[in-house]
Amino acid sequence: MTATTSNQECALKWCNEAGEHRTHRQYVTSVVAGRGRWMLGVNLVESETGRRQIELTAVPRHGPSVVLDLQPDEAEAIGDSLVEAATRQAHASA
């Protein structure tokens, strides 16, 4: 665990977490989606054991959050699929 005081930045320069924490996180993006009913977040995460992964977080306006831990190849496949779907939708609408 990273030893910090409650207001101190993490010793790892890439980590955006402050205070005492077991998981290091770099916040990549947050997007409001689903007609404003959801917030989707993408983070780079490293556990105290050194395991690194991508974290996709879905936070509804009301209700519990959902966190999905992804390996890089899984995140890339999802990203590619979203781009492909958006491209198809744009061409279908033109």
Contacts in CASP RR format, 6 or more apart in sequence:
PFRMAT RR
TARGET T0000
AUTHOR 0000-0000-0000
METHOD contacts of the structure
MODEL  1
MTATTSNQECALKWCNEAGEHRTHRQYVTSVVAGRGRWMLGVNLVESETG
RRQIELTAVPRHGPSVVLDLQPDEAEAIGDSLVEAATRQAHASA
1 20 0 8 1.000
1 21 0 8 1.000
1 22 0 8 1.000
1 48 0 8 1.000
2 10 0 8 1.000
2 11 0 8 1.000
2 12 0 8 1.000
2 15 0 8 1.000
2 17 0 8 1.000
2 19 0 8 1.000
2 20 0 8 1.000
2 21 0 8 1.000
2 22 0 8 1.000
2 24 0 8 1.000
3 20 0 8 1.000
4 10 0 8 1.000
4 11 0 8 1.000
4 18 0 8 1.000
4 19 0 8 1.000
4 20 0 8 1.000
4 21 0 8 1.000
5 19 0 8 1.000
5 20 0 8 1.000
6 18 0 8 1.000
6 19 0 8 1.000
6 20 0 8 1.000
7 18 0 8 1.000
7 19 0 8 1.000
8 18 0 8 1.000
8 19 0 8 1.000
9 18 0 8 1.000
10 16 0 8 1.000
10 17 0 8 1.000
10 18 0 8 1.000
10 19 0 8 1.000
10 21 0 8 1.000
10 24 0 8 1.000
12 24 0 8 1.000
12 46 0 8 1.000
14 24 0 8 1.000
14 26 0 8 1.000
14 44 0 8 1.000
15 24 0 8 1.000
15 25 0 8 1.000
15 26 0 8 1.000
15 46 0 8 1.000
16 25 0 8 1.000
16 26 0 8 1.000
16 27 0 8 1.000
17 23 0 8 1.000
17 24 0 8 1.000
17 25 0 8 1.000
22 47 0 8 1.000
22 48 0 8 1.000
23 45 0 8 1.000
23 46 0 8 1.000
23 47 0 8 1.000
23 48 0 8 1.000
24 45 0 8 1.000
24 46 0 8 1.000
24 47 0 8 1.000
25 43 0 8 1.000
25 44 0 8 1.000
25 45 0 8 1.000
25 55 0 8 1.000
26 43 0 8 1.000
26 44 0 8 1.000
26 45 0 8 1.000
27 41 0 8 1.000
27 43 0 8 1.000
28 41 0 8 1.000
28 42 0 8 1.000
28 43 0 8 1.000
28 44 0 8 1.000
29 41 0 8 1.000
29 42 0 8 1.000
30 39 0 8 1.000
30 40 0 8 1.000
30 41 0 8 1.000
30 42 0 8 1.000
31 39 0 8 1.000
31 40 0 8 1.000
31 41 0 8 1.000
32 38 0 8 1.000
32 39 0 8 1.000
33 39 0 8 1.000
33 40 0 8 1.000
36 61 0 8 1.000
37 60 0 8 1.000
37 61 0 8 1.000
38 58 0 8 1.000
38 59 0 8 1.000
38 60 0 8 1.000
38 61 0 8 1.000
39 57 0 8 1.000
39 58 0 8 1.000
39 59 0 8 1.000
40 56 0 8 1.000
40 57 0 8 1.000
40 58 0 8 1.000
40 59 0 8 1.000
41 55 0 8 1.000
41 56 0 8 1.000
41 57 0 8 1.000
41 58 0 8 1.000
41 59 0 8 1.000
42 54 0 8 1.000
42 55 0 8 1.000
42 56 0 8 1.000
42 57 0 8 1.000
42 75 0 8 1.000
43 54 0 8 1.000
43 55 0 8 1.000
43 57 0 8 1.000
44 52 0 8 1.000
44 54 0 8 1.000
44 55 0 8 1.000
45 52 0 8 1.000
45 53 0 8 1.000
45 54 0 8 1.000
45 55 0 8 1.000
45 69 0 8 1.000
46 52 0 8 1.000
53 69 0 8 1.000
53 70 0 8 1.000
53 71 0 8 1.000
53 72 0 8 1.000
54 69 0 8 1.000
54 70 0 8 1.000
54 71 0 8 1.000
54 72 0 8 1.000
54 74 0 8 1.000
54 75 0 8 1.000
55 67 0 8 1.000
55 68 0 8 1.000
55 69 0 8 1.000
55 70 0 8 1.000
56 67 0 8 1.000
56 68 0 8 1.000
56 70 0 8 1.000
56 75 0 8 1.000
56 78 0 8 1.000
57 65 0 8 1.000
57 66 0 8 1.000
57 67 0 8 1.000
57 68 0 8 1.000
58 65 0 8 1.000
58 66 0 8 1.000
58 67 0 8 1.000
58 68 0 8 1.000
59 65 0 8 1.000
59 66 0 8 1.000
70 78 0 8 1.000
END
